[in-house]
Amino acid sequence: MTDPAAPLDPGEADLLLASTITTDDGRQDPYPAYSRLRTGSGRWRSAFGAQCLAGYDDCLAALRNPALGRPEHDMDLPDGISGRERQTREDTLTMLFLNPPDHTRIRGLVSRAFTPRRVEELRPEIEALLAPIVERLAEQGGGEIMAELAIPFPVAVISELLGVPREGNEHIQPLVRAITAFIDPAATDEALAEGAVAGMELGVYFTELVEEKRRRPDDRLLSALIEVEESGDRLSTDELLANTLLLYAAGFETTSNLIGNGLRLFIEHPEQWRLLGDDRTLLGPAMWEILRADSPVQLNNRVVLDRVELFGETWTRGDSFVILQGSGNHDEGTYQDPERFDITRFVADAPPPLSFGFGAHHCLGAHLARAEGELAFGALRDRFDEFHVDDPDGLGLPRYRPSFTLRGLETLPVLAVPG
């Protein structure tokens, strides 16, 4: 009989990781597999060519190291975990896939809209967008949280921030979701093809929007990016289009999953919901615990840009790392009893979760996402004493979407008990 506590050899680890990423059972609950992958060092050289990292300290070291970054077009990269080769585009213009100096230049031009001070200034607007959604849930006695709150609320926020019209663009959100296939190792060929079509449609939409903002500028971020000039630098039209789409997509995907995953956790742990009702100062720590316990972003990748010593080895340009952030967030060596959902965990000096990344590519909208989460859960706790999953047909709800890198629920129908 196999000892479940025994370290896996690289072949066993590869098979377990591939199964977790590509099967429904694995994607629904990857955390038991992560626990197995962390036995021993939690670090192995995969048959597909990358070094895989499952422990918190290793993941953090890779994310923070400035010698590691995004793939560049001249690199001969290994096939992905799924076995399908993904090409690195030479013409990529989004800061998500760029390295310094281009990444530094573009991020610097857009970062002013996401400072903690700017987010705090936006709170009244965010609360005004949230209030009618929560009121509607109260009138209905619940509802489908993903469709009625978790998606439309952050979509409304990022639309207001950028200056994207909120009326008449209902087709945009599904297209944005479709293009996330390109960062998911579990994506099928069909999903990738749909993502390519969605990308072209979004390109047309945002090109027309940019032209409209040129004719009629407003006080929102997109108009500011069109006009911004700093030290003689500005975004080209193509950079503007690519990064506006990135900001729009990232502005709601992570926050939607934070809200959906978080409410599922609270439903499964009602004592934590009651604790939040007793002490609203726990709202901030609760957001960190949701991010740790069920991260909206499970996986990241880095490649070596310059020769570097790391993990006791020498790595050269093009060497690849798979960073299992969702696993690192459950590392027993970093978090006591990591499978327990505990909203007081980050009241103490616990290490921050890996969910927003670290280093040059730390999530630009991290503070905004946490603020939206705090406001959403604060408003829900003000109105409702209990939530229950509404699954009268026994369908096994809620269920997660068929993706791995971005972890979020397909649907979360609930019954809400008012306070």
C-alpha positions in Angstrom: 0.0 0.0 0.0 1.3 3.5 -0.9 2.1 5.7 2.1 0.1 8.9 1.6 2.8 10.8 3.6 5.7 9.6 1.4 7.2 12.1 -1.1 6.1 11.6 -4.7 8.7 10.9 -7.4 8.6 13.4 -10.3 6.6 11.1 -12.5 3.9 10.6 -9.8 3.8 14.3 -9.1 3.3 15.0 -12.8 0.5 12.6 -13.1 -1.3 14.0 -10.0 -0.9 17.6 -11.1 -2.1 16.8 -14.7 -5.1 15.0 -13.3 -5.9 17.9 -11.0 -5.8 20.4 -13.8 -7.5 18.4 -16.5 -10.3 16.5 -14.7 -13.5 17.8 -13.2 -12.9 16.1 -9.9 -9.5 17.7 -9.6 -10.7 21.2 -10.5 -13.6 21.0 -8.2 -11.3 20.4 -5.2 -7.5 20.6 -5.9 -6.5 20.9 -2.3 -6.1 17.2 -1.4 -3.8 16.9 -4.4 -1.8 20.0 -3.4 -1.3 18.4 0.0 0.3 15.3 -1.6 2.4 17.5 -3.9 3.9 19.3 -0.9 5.2 16.1 0.7 9.0 16.1 0.7 10.4 19.3 -0.7 7.2 20.2 -2.7 9.6 20.9 -5.6 10.2 18.7 -8.6 11.5 18.8 -12.2 8.6 17.9 -14.4 8.9 15.7 -17.5 7.5 18.6 -19.5 10.5 20.6 -18.7 9.5 23.0 -16.0 10.4 23.2 -12.3 7.2 22.9 -10.3 6.8 24.6 -6.9 4.1 23.7 -4.4 5.4 25.2 -1.2 4.8 28.7 0.1 8.4 29.7 0.5 9.5 28.4 -2.9 6.5 30.1 -4.6 7.3 33.4 -2.9 10.9 33.2 -3.8 10.1 32.7 -7.5 7.5 35.4 -7.6 9.8 37.9 -6.0 13.0 37.2 -7.8 13.7 40.0 -10.4 15.7 37.5 -12.6 12.4 35.7 -13.3 9.7 37.1 -15.5 7.4 36.5 -18.4 8.4 34.4 -21.5 10.0 36.2 -24.4 9.6 35.4 -28.0 13.1 34.1 -28.5 12.8 31.4 -25.8 12.4 27.7 -26.6 9.8 26.9 -24.0 8.5 23.5 -22.9 5.0 22.3 -23.7 2.5 23.1 -21.0 1.2 20.8 -18.3 -1.6 19.7 -20.6 0.9 18.6 -23.3 -0.2 21.3 -25.7 2.3 23.9 -26.8 1.4 27.5 -26.4 3.2 30.0 -28.5 4.7 33.2 -27.0 3.5 36.1 -29.1 6.3 38.4 -30.2 3.8 41.3 -30.5 2.2 41.1 -27.1 1.6 44.6 -25.6 -0.2 43.9 -22.4 1.8 44.5 -19.3 0.7 41.1 -17.9 3.1 39.4 -20.4 5.8 42.0 -20.6 9.1 42.4 -18.7 11.0 45.6 -17.8 11.5 48.1 -19.2 8.3 47.9 -21.2 6.3 46.5 -18.3 7.7 49.2 -16.0 6.8 52.0 -18.4 3.2 50.8 -19.1 2.5 49.9 -15.5 3.7 53.3 -14.3 1.3 55.1 -16.7 -1.8 53.3 -15.4 -1.0 52.7 -11.8 -2.1 56.1 -10.5 -5.8 55.0 -10.8 -5.3 52.1 -8.4 -3.5 53.7 -5.5 -5.0 53.0 -2.0 -5.9 56.7 -1.8 -7.7 56.7 -5.1 -9.6 53.5 -4.1 -10.7 55.1 -0.9 -12.0 58.1 -2.8 -14.0 55.7 -4.9 -15.8 54.1 -2.0 -18.9 56.2 -2.1 -19.4 55.4 -5.8 -18.8 51.7 -5.2 -21.3 51.7 -2.3 -23.9 53.4 -4.6 -23.4 50.7 -7.2 -23.7 47.9 -4.6 -26.8 49.1 -2.7 -29.5 48.3 -5.2 -28.0 44.9 -5.8 -28.2 44.0 -2.1 -31.7 45.5 -1.9 -32.9 43.3 -4.7 -31.5 40.2 -3.0 -33.3 41.2 0.1 -36.6 41.6 -1.7 -36.2 38.2 -3.4 -35.1 36.4 -0.3 -31.9 35.4 -2.1 -30.9 34.7 -5.7 -28.2 33.5 -7.9 -25.2 35.2 -6.4 -22.8 35.0 -9.3 -25.3 36.4 -11.9 -26.9 39.0 -9.6 -23.9 40.2 -7.4 -20.5 38.6 -7.9 -20.2 39.4 -11.6 -22.3 42.6 -12.2 -21.0 44.5 -9.2 -17.3 44.4 -10.1 -18.2 44.8 -13.8 -20.0 48.0 -12.8 -17.1 49.2 -10.7 -14.4 48.7 -13.4 -16.7 50.2 -16.0 -17.1 53.3 -13.9 -13.4 53.5 -13.3 -12.4 53.1 -16.9 -15.3 55.0 -18.4 -16.8 51.9 -20.2 -20.6 52.4 -20.8 -22.6 50.1 -18.5 -25.7 50.2 -20.8 -25.7 48.3 -24.1 -22.5 46.3 -23.5 -23.9 43.2 -21.9 -22.1 41.1 -24.5 -18.7 42.2 -23.3 -18.5 40.3 -20.1 -18.9 36.8 -21.7 -16.3 37.7 -24.3 -13.9 38.7 -21.6 -14.4 35.5 -19.8 -13.8 33.6 -23.1 -10.4 35.1 -23.6 -9.2 33.9 -20.2 -8.7 30.5 -21.9 -5.3 31.7 -23.0 -4.0 31.6 -19.5 -5.5 28.3 -18.5 -3.6 25.0 -19.0 -6.9 23.1 -18.9 -8.4 25.0 -21.9 -9.6 22.8 -24.7 -8.9 23.5 -28.4 -12.5 24.6 -28.7 -12.2 27.1 -25.8 -9.0 28.5 -27.3 -10.7 29.0 -30.7 -13.7 30.7 -29.0 -11.2 32.9 -27.1 -9.5 33.9 -30.3 -12.9 35.0 -31.8 -13.8 36.8 -28.6 -10.5 38.7 -28.7 -11.2 40.0 -32.2 -14.7 41.1 -31.2 -13.3 42.9 -28.1 -10.7 44.5 -30.2 -13.4 46.1 -32.4 -15.4 47.2 -29.4 -12.5 48.9 -27.6 -11.2 50.5 -30.8 -14.5 52.1 -31.3 -14.7 53.1 -27.6 -11.2 54.7 -27.7 -12.2 56.7 -30.8 -15.3 57.9 -29.0 -13.2 59.0 -26.0 -10.9 60.9 -28.3 -13.9 62.9 -29.6 -15.6 63.2 -26.2 -13.1 62.8 -23.3 -14.4 62.4 -19.7 -12.8 62.3 -16.3 -12.4 58.5 -16.3 -9.2 56.4 -16.6 -9.5 55.6 -20.3 -9.6 59.2 -21.3 -6.7 59.9 -18.9 -4.6 57.2 -20.5 -5.3 58.7 -23.9 -4.1 62.0 -22.8 -1.4 61.1 -20.3 2.2 62.0 -20.9 5.0 61.5 -18.4 8.6 62.3 -19.2 7.7 62.5 -22.8 6.2 59.0 -22.8 2.7 57.8 -23.5 0.8 54.7 -24.6 0.7 53.9 -28.3 -2.8 53.2 -29.7 -2.1 49.4 -29.7 -0.7 49.5 -26.1 -3.8 51.5 -25.0 -6.2 49.0 -26.5 -4.4 45.9 -25.2 -4.0 47.2 -21.7 -7.5 48.7 -21.5 -8.9 45.2 -22.2 -6.5 43.7 -19.6 -7.6 46.2 -17.0 -11.3 45.6 -17.7 -10.9 41.8 -17.6 -8.7 41.7 -14.5 -10.9 44.3 -12.9 -13.8 41.9 -12.5 -12.6 38.3 -12.9 -10.6 38.2 -9.6 -13.2 40.2 -7.6 -16.1 38.1 -8.9 -14.3 34.9 -7.8 -13.3 36.5 -4.5 -17.0 37.2 -3.7 -18.4 33.9 -5.0 -15.7 31.7 -3.4 -15.9 33.7 -0.2 -19.7 33.4 0.2 -19.4 29.6 -0.4 -16.9 29.5 2.4 -19.1 31.4 4.8 -22.1 29.2 3.9 -20.0 26.1 4.8 -18.7 27.8 8.0 -21.7 29.6 9.5 -19.8 30.2 12.7 -17.5 32.5 10.8 -20.5 34.4 9.4 -21.8 34.9 12.9 -18.3 36.0 14.1 -18.2 38.6 11.3 -21.6 39.9 12.5 -20.1 40.3 16.0 -17.0 42.1 14.9 -16.9 44.1 11.7 -13.2 44.9 12.2 -12.7 41.4 10.8 -13.9 42.4 7.3 -10.3 43.2 6.2 -8.7 40.0 7.7 -11.7 38.0 6.2 -10.8 39.1 2.7 -7.2 37.9 3.2 -8.5 34.6 4.5 -10.8 34.1 1.6 -7.9 34.8 -0.8 -5.8 32.3 1.1 -8.4 29.5 1.6 -9.8 29.5 -2.0 -7.6 31.7 -4.2 -9.2 33.2 -7.3 -5.8 32.6 -9.0 -4.4 29.2 -8.5 -1.3 29.0 -10.8 1.4 31.3 -12.2 4.4 30.9 -14.5 7.8 32.4 -14.6 10.9 32.0 -16.8 14.5 32.9 -16.1 15.5 36.1 -17.8 19.1 36.2 -16.6 21.3 33.5 -15.1 20.4 33.1 -11.4 21.1 31.0 -8.3 17.9 29.7 -6.8 16.9 26.7 -4.7 20.5 25.6 -4.6 20.8 25.4 -8.4 22.0 27.5 -11.2 19.3 28.5 -13.7 19.8 29.9 -17.2 17.7 32.0 -19.5 14.6 30.3 -20.6 14.3 27.8 -17.7 10.7 27.6 -16.7 8.8 27.5 -13.4 5.2 26.5 -12.6 4.1 28.3 -9.4 1.2 26.6 -7.6 0.0 29.6 -5.6 -3.2 27.8 -4.5 -1.0 25.1 -3.0 1.4 27.5 -1.3 -1.6 29.2 0.4 -2.3 25.8 2.1 1.3 25.1 3.1 1.3 23.5 6.6 4.8 25.0 7.2 3.4 28.5 6.8 -0.2 28.4 8.1 -1.3 26.5 11.1 -4.2 24.1 10.3 -4.4 25.5 6.7 -7.6 23.6 5.8 -9.5 25.5 8.4 -11.3 28.7 7.3 -10.6 31.2 10.0 -11.3 34.9 9.5 -9.2 35.8 12.6 -6.1 34.3 11.0 -4.8 37.6 9.6 -5.5 39.6 12.7 -2.2 38.2 13.9 1.0 38.6 11.8 0.4 35.8 9.3 2.3 35.8 6.0 0.3 37.3 3.2 -1.3 34.8 0.8 0.2 34.4 -2.7 -3.1 35.1 -4.5 -2.2 38.6 -5.9 1.4 37.6 -6.7 4.5 39.5 -5.7 7.3 41.5 -7.3 7.0 43.4 -10.5 3.8 41.6 -11.5 1.9 42.0 -8.2 -1.7 42.6 -9.1 -2.3 46.3 -9.8 -5.9 46.1 -8.6 -5.3 44.2 -5.4 -6.4 47.0 -3.1 -9.5 47.7 -5.2 -10.5 44.0 -5.2 -10.1 43.8 -1.4 -12.1 47.0 -1.0 -14.9 45.7 -3.2 -14.9 42.5 -1.2 -15.1 44.3 2.1 -18.0 46.5 0.9 -19.9 43.5 -0.5 -19.6 41.3 2.5 -20.2 44.2 4.9 -23.4 45.0 3.1 -24.5 41.4 3.0 -23.8 40.9 6.7 -25.8 44.1 7.5 -28.8 42.6 5.8 -28.6 38.8 6.2 -28.1 36.6 9.2 -27.8 33.4 7.2 -27.3 32.0 3.7 -28.1 28.6 2.4 -27.4 27.0 -0.9 -30.6 26.7 -2.9 -30.3 23.2 -4.5 -33.8 21.6 -4.4 -33.1 19.2 -7.2 -29.9 17.8 -5.5 -27.6 18.9 -8.4 -24.6 19.2 -6.0 -24.4 22.9 -6.2 -22.3 25.0 -6.1 -19.9 23.9 -8.8 -16.7 25.5 -10.1 -16.2 26.5 -13.7 -14.2 24.2 -15.9 -11.0 26.2 -15.6 -7.9 25.9 -13.3 -5.8 29.1 -13.3 -8.8 31.3 -12.5 -10.9 29.5 -9.9 -14.5 30.6 -9.6 -18.0 29.2 -9.3 -20.3 28.7 -12.3 -23.4 29.4 -10.1 -24.2 30.0 -6.5 -28.0 30.0 -5.9 -28.8 30.9 -2.3 -31.7 31.5 0.1 -31.0 34.5 2.3 -32.4 34.9 5.8 -32.7 38.6 6.8 -31.2 39.9 10.0 
